[in-house]
Amino acid sequence: MRACSLAGATKSFLRRTMLPVLITAGLQPACDLATPPPTGVVLPGGLEGRDGLPTRLAAAIGEFAVAYGGNANEDGFILVSGLMADELQQTIGTSFNVDVDQRAAASSNPLIEGVYRDVQRARASAEQALVGYRDLDPTALGRLYAGNLVGFSDILLAEGFCGGIPFSDVAPDGKISYGSAESTAQVLERAMAAFDSVLSRAPFISSQSQSGRDSLSAQVDIARLGRARSLLDLDRFEEAGAEAAQVPDSFSWRVEYSNSTSREVNGVNWHTWSTQEYTAADSEGINGIGFLESGDPRAQVDTVAPGLYAPLDYSTPSDPIVLADVREARLIQAEALLRTGNASGSLDVLNTLRASIGLPPLDDPGTPDGRVTQLFRERALWLWLTGHRLGDLRRLIRQHGRLSDSVYPTGTYSYGQGKYGDQLDLPVYEVNNPRYDIKACNPDLP
């Protein structure tokens, strides 16, 4: 039995946009015009109108999954940002992997360019779905889901890339409206606007009878945590703590992956377990956290080859990746308490989290700097390999006054020649954009 073939361009489009869960039925026999297409296959024109909205949303979800965790062909934000930070090290020695790991990447680095393209694609796909729901089905739950995807795409751009990010759009007629460079703060304000829109629209959404990740409350909770994360990045810590406090103890949101095709696999698994292009780092470059040496249950690995370590959290290609959950909400509350002078309250929050998995309580370091170091170490372990660490290293400099050579890996580069460079974030490459000034991007600034 075989399915009717589609034109090459259509097949390419479907590979880039369809989620595997939409392909639910067996293949149809024969191949004539009287035979209906396989269930779940969207033919040209099928994205138009109200009935096409779920497919547009599925495309946005799929694009975000690739941008966030990668797949067999794309490295994803978690891997590349973790490589520039102290979570991962490269193992294959190609120049573009080494340059990112060594914090000396050119703006045209294909590894970084690929992730940047994927995150921007995820953002654009989510915005297109959002416009569709706004115009055609404004009370559907999908409108909130699309808005949250926009907000988290903006967060990844703001936390990972240099403070000079353009936002371009493509009109229905194919005409591109080019954007100029926006600062990190401006991009975070974009994320805030997306989450604010979700929260303001939630009372008007009709899909309140559903449960789980398809429920109204789940979309509200992820918007609140996204908003709290944006506020923390903007150094509005009191507001961030208040927003995070509204996230319930049961909340967890995971990005789903599948072993069905190479596009759908968990890229963190693929590139650490299968191809072994990355290994979990341990005390990288003097300042790196000893993720592995202490045997902490929050950063467990398996040895896949001599000297190569892969994360147990992502031991299969279909393992999900946490995007936002209650642990992060409580860590934001702990940081807000510490910043407002309530060191004992902050420590209580950290120790309550630790007790939830049987870890012994922490002692008060006794100094403001020591408390900040302790808090960010806890964040690094709780949020290990979820795309937070590079943003946290930048915040340690930008908000807490740390020097870069006391925060990032430094000294002699252990996986090659020379020393670590000065880059603190990922450069942006948009030579096709006539409105973009490459000088707006300085990856040596936090």
Steps between C-alpha positions, in 0.01 A plus 500: 500500500627847420385858526461737208816706453492876539705755312853543634438853625192387690689212661774739610241732648334216689833378641567847636157570642305189595512337839519122486193460719290633213586197287274257677347265242645225285597566141220500242511240223536581130586841361221649293308824531195323639695378803482736798835616640635330813347626823705786641674597177438864415478571130571841343236746615423299812652765726246760396204588716398407851542125445870551424578662834587178691748413224658845519534457875648153457757650264593763758533236772723290276719796405545596865594143596776501237626844603502412871633145518618438145463173310721268297598777258477813717694560822240717675522783751568279804811345349653812347431730796625228737815470290579871536424478872638231733247218451648329194823458307546405136676177411537490121751781447336674204586868490148634551435275801837588653445872443168498688641288782805728521283816493664633184240444228466713187161654429471264201556186711264241343420332832378826653338615177298180484363540851425868443311415181303227676396723792396780264306247291325374812413856597366583153300176478340563840417859405332381180290252700415774749378733226289219357329434833451871561329547165311171463442340842581753774353298790689177426760371745751480216525877507656483846731214404629694199553810713706305752717359222565855378600608850742212559656542157568862592653391831743264325606778265548746787688266733720332243589757239677834501305817567429583137220279368282592201139383461387466139162383371372353176165623368250258337616621159857399585634850551751526785476780752853524639562591863785697653708397799330487839675490838473215747259707709283574198482131409403414857226763482375319190482180703318684778245632252434148372443359849292802603278440198451135600400597853268778387327274245463199730161606648352504149619153397224242464700174530479473877374143513824340385764364735875455525728687264197591286329682785449871541672492839814341350532778244449763771765338720761483224429865414549599864832319521612641166408845624692442827807386307484810277464727803800337665707555186389865505620529862145563621549235764221594740241477224660176382468347845136604531417350161684175573315465831177452303632187327351192672714225651375246246605696192737355240514566126708276276585520132419165342721298265457172312709222352277487190728699267836673512326840514308410814772349720635669811814670369671509839476123509604464138813714518623370838398132495493411130753719316693597817579846363451648847592382847373622834756745643639484852676801657580634154761775478563569871163669562268233363273326747595145595178354368625142512769480765262523796263232372208739537172329399400804297783447250535126446688357202604171348839430343447445126869478412825560691482858626159567337189547713136523394207623717271235646207744483515461121595136464253425216416693181141548617571646844324835557683814612370726774438852374353640821392351832440572866867455589592798288213700648629437853857584398376834370324559832822413685696750293240770554514444876878517499500822298259663744719413800315193626792257494343255746176486299697438183696218660176345629366484145819337374499244780134416448578422138798287601297310757251405225764265352674403823797739486640634830440867585747770407668725755497876469833603339493811720586761236298667221739375231498151644120491499485607137754233406303237689170603340640488147662164566160367607345648186771336287428156646120520506486644147786295353479465121171687464638810329531726807869500582635745241238757597593452866871557433412821321281611792780436748698768317218734404300494823740379769819678398716193446801517267477281192824315576355396836178368346570336162750221426841662470870418477644230274245335272512130583352363175740675262770763479515847650282666762132578538380814322294794622156428356213500747213418266424378150556736205222579250554463126253670263688614191182480291324766709565849358379663824732303727828652613731219609675747732185496716601150611791487744526146642766618745233687702254326734 
